[in-house]
Amino acid sequence: MINIDISNIESQELIDYVEQSIQDYKNFDINLLFKADYNQSRLIRSLVLFLFEKNNINVPWKNRFSLISDELINNSIEYWSLPLDKNTFIIKFTTINNALNISLEVHDTGKWMFAKNSIQMEEIKKQKSEEWFENYLWKRWRWLFQLVTNIVDNLYFKDKEWWWLIVWINKKLELVPQ
């Protein structure tokens, strides 16, 4: 697993580091430590787009995963962490039988006064899945549930020690031979 703190790094520096560190773009894990700061979302989005391009996965999937990474990161910042806390974002690609399995995972600090645990998030997910999309507008978590659950195969929540919340998604994409 590649571990990197991106708190004080520029986008191109991150891309260069990852490019030097990954041997197989179809099988890797990257663990990013990032500040609970919206500027960090831009860095992660650039990296996600880069990794999809390296796997010859283009529009619409690379853009969808750019949106998903933004949504996961932004929710971890906005709803679960205090300013400048350090959160974790994990990107994992594995290839089995010509299918790319993608996992994106965010760990937040759970320090925000209205932070939710995994059971509460599963309940909210169930409630939101029963509502019509029009009812989502202007409600918190609308995009996490509407966008993400319509694109990915699975959306999970798990509690971590010290009240941290882990949110992750999985998606399996069939690879097109080049």
Backbone torsions as a table, in degrees:
resi	resn	phi	psi	omega
1	MET	NA	135.8	175.5
2	ILE	-88.5	127.3	177.7
3	ASN	-115.5	130.2	179.0
4	ILE	-150.4	135.4	174.1
5	ASP	-91.6	115.9	-176.6
6	ILE	-98.4	12.5	-176.0
7	SER	-58.0	-33.1	-176.6
8	ASN	-132.0	51.4	-176.3
9	ILE	-134.9	151.1	177.3
10	GLU	-92.6	161.0	-176.1
11	SER	-56.9	-49.5	-177.7
12	GLN	-66.3	-35.0	177.0
13	GLU	-62.9	-40.1	177.1
14	LEU	-64.4	-48.0	179.9
15	ILE	-59.1	-46.3	-179.7
16	ASP	-60.7	-43.6	-179.9
17	TYR	-62.5	-46.0	-179.4
18	VAL	-65.3	-41.8	-179.7
19	GLU	-61.4	-36.9	178.0
20	GLN	-74.5	-24.1	-172.3
21	SER	-94.2	-26.9	-176.4
22	ILE	-92.6	127.1	176.9
23	GLN	-91.5	-37.0	-174.8
24	ASP	-130.1	107.6	-176.2
25	TYR	-72.4	-7.2	177.2
26	LYS	-95.7	-7.9	-178.7
27	ASN	-146.4	98.8	-179.8
28	PHE	-162.6	163.5	171.9
29	ASP	-131.5	133.7	174.1
30	ILE	-126.2	129.2	179.0
31	ASN	-112.6	110.1	-178.6
32	LEU	-104.5	128.0	172.1
33	LEU	-98.4	124.5	-176.5
34	PHE	-136.0	150.9	176.0
35	LYS	-71.7	145.5	174.9
36	ALA	-73.6	74.4	-175.3
37	ASP	-144.2	131.0	-175.3
38	TYR	-61.2	-23.9	176.7
39	ASN	-63.2	-27.0	179.5
40	GLN	-68.7	-28.5	178.9
41	SER	-60.2	-38.4	179.2
42	ARG	-61.3	-42.7	178.8
43	LEU	-62.9	-45.5	-178.8
44	ILE	-66.7	-40.7	177.3
45	ARG	-58.6	-45.2	178.7
46	SER	-60.9	-40.7	179.2
47	LEU	-66.4	-44.0	179.0
48	VAL	-59.7	-45.3	178.4
49	LEU	-61.5	-43.1	178.2
50	PHE	-59.1	-46.7	-178.3
51	LEU	-65.0	-37.1	177.2
52	PHE	-69.1	-39.3	176.6
53	GLU	-62.6	-38.7	178.8
54	LYS	-63.8	-23.1	178.1
55	ASN	-99.5	11.4	-179.2
56	ASN	56.5	34.3	175.5
57	ILE	-104.5	114.3	-173.4
58	ASN	-108.7	-159.5	178.1
59	VAL	-59.9	137.7	6.2
60	PRO	-92.1	-12.2	-171.1
61	TRP	-65.1	-40.7	-179.3
62	LYS	-64.8	-35.8	178.1
63	ASN	-70.4	-36.7	177.6
64	ARG	-62.9	-42.7	-179.9
65	PHE	-72.7	-26.4	171.8
66	SER	-62.9	-44.5	177.0
67	LEU	-63.5	-42.6	-179.6
68	ILE	-63.4	-46.0	179.5
69	SER	-61.4	-42.5	176.5
70	ASP	-57.9	-45.8	-176.8
71	GLU	-65.0	-43.2	178.5
72	LEU	-63.6	-46.7	-179.6
73	ILE	-64.4	-49.7	-176.5
74	ASN	-63.4	-38.5	176.2
75	ASN	-65.1	-38.7	179.3
76	SER	-64.4	-33.7	179.5
77	ILE	-77.2	-49.0	-171.7
78	GLU	-72.9	-37.8	-170.2
79	TYR	-111.5	-15.6	-171.4
80	TRP	-127.8	-12.7	-175.3
81	SER	-123.8	155.0	173.4
82	LEU	-84.9	158.0	179.8
83	PRO	-53.5	132.4	176.4
84	LEU	68.3	11.6	167.3
85	ASP	-60.2	161.4	176.2
86	LYS	-103.0	118.1	176.8
87	ASN	-105.4	170.7	-179.7
88	THR	-123.6	139.0	174.5
89	PHE	-128.0	125.1	-177.9
90	ILE	-115.7	130.1	176.6
91	ILE	-115.6	125.3	-179.0
92	LYS	-133.8	126.4	174.2
93	PHE	-118.5	130.9	171.8
94	THR	-135.1	143.7	-179.8
95	THR	-116.2	127.1	177.6
96	ILE	-138.2	125.5	177.1
97	ASN	51.3	49.5	177.6
98	ASN	61.1	25.0	174.9
99	ALA	-123.9	131.1	178.1
100	LEU	-91.8	119.7	177.0
101	ASN	-97.9	121.1	-175.4
102	ILE	-112.4	132.0	176.2
103	SER	-130.4	126.7	173.3
104	LEU	-118.8	133.5	-173.3
105	GLU	-140.9	134.4	176.0
106	VAL	-124.0	137.4	176.3
107	HIS	-117.4	123.0	177.3
108	ASP	-112.0	173.2	-173.9
109	THR	-84.2	-16.8	179.2
110	GLY	65.4	22.1	-176.1
111	LYS	-89.1	-14.4	-179.6
112	TRP	-63.2	142.9	-173.2
113	MET	-62.6	-23.0	179.2
114	PHE	-109.6	21.6	180.0
115	ALA	-59.3	147.7	-179.1
116	LYS	-110.0	154.0	173.6
117	ASN	-95.9	178.5	-174.4
118	SER	-64.8	-36.4	179.5
119	ILE	-65.3	-43.6	178.1
120	GLN	-63.8	-39.7	179.6
121	MET	-66.6	-38.9	176.8
122	GLU	-63.6	-38.6	177.3
123	GLU	-65.3	-43.0	177.9
124	ILE	-63.4	-43.4	178.1
125	LYS	-57.6	-45.2	179.5
126	LYS	-63.3	-44.8	179.0
127	GLN	-60.7	-46.1	-177.4
128	LYS	-66.1	-35.0	-179.5
129	SER	-69.8	-19.4	179.4
130	GLU	-89.6	-12.3	179.8
131	GLU	-89.8	155.2	172.1
132	TRP	-73.6	153.3	-178.4
133	PHE	-57.4	-38.9	-178.6
134	GLU	-59.3	-29.6	179.1
135	ASN	-74.0	-13.9	179.0
136	TYR	-75.3	-30.9	-171.4
137	LEU	-53.8	132.5	178.0
138	TRP	70.3	20.0	175.7
139	LYS	-114.7	144.3	177.2
140	ARG	-61.2	149.5	178.2
141	TRP	68.6	5.4	-177.3
142	ARG	-58.3	-42.0	-176.7
143	TRP	-77.3	-36.9	177.5
144	LEU	-54.5	-45.3	-176.8
145	PHE	-85.1	-41.5	-177.0
146	GLN	-73.0	-54.3	-178.1
147	LEU	-67.7	-55.2	-171.9
148	VAL	-65.1	-47.5	-176.5
149	THR	-68.2	-22.2	176.8
150	ASN	-82.3	-12.0	-176.2
151	ILE	-107.4	-38.2	-172.1
152	VAL	-97.9	168.2	177.3
153	ASP	-80.5	-37.4	-177.1
154	ASN	-145.5	144.4	173.0
155	LEU	-127.6	123.1	-174.9
156	TYR	-122.7	155.0	173.1
157	PHE	-130.9	141.0	178.9
158	LYS	-147.7	142.7	175.1
159	ASP	-85.3	144.9	177.8
160	LYS	-122.4	162.0	-179.8
161	GLU	-55.0	154.4	179.6
162	TRP	64.4	29.1	174.6
163	TRP	71.2	13.6	176.3
164	TRP	-70.4	149.1	175.0
165	LEU	-111.8	136.2	174.6
166	ILE	-109.8	129.0	175.6
167	VAL	-123.8	128.1	178.3
168	TRP	-144.5	157.4	179.8
169	ILE	-126.1	155.3	173.2
170	ASN	-131.1	144.6	175.1
171	LYS	-148.4	137.4	177.3
172	LYS	-110.4	124.1	178.4
173	LEU	-118.9	132.6	174.7
174	GLU	-74.6	130.3	179.2
175	LEU	-81.7	138.1	177.8
176	VAL	-94.0	123.0	179.3
177	PRO	-58.1	139.6	-179.8
178	GLN	-93.9	NA	NA
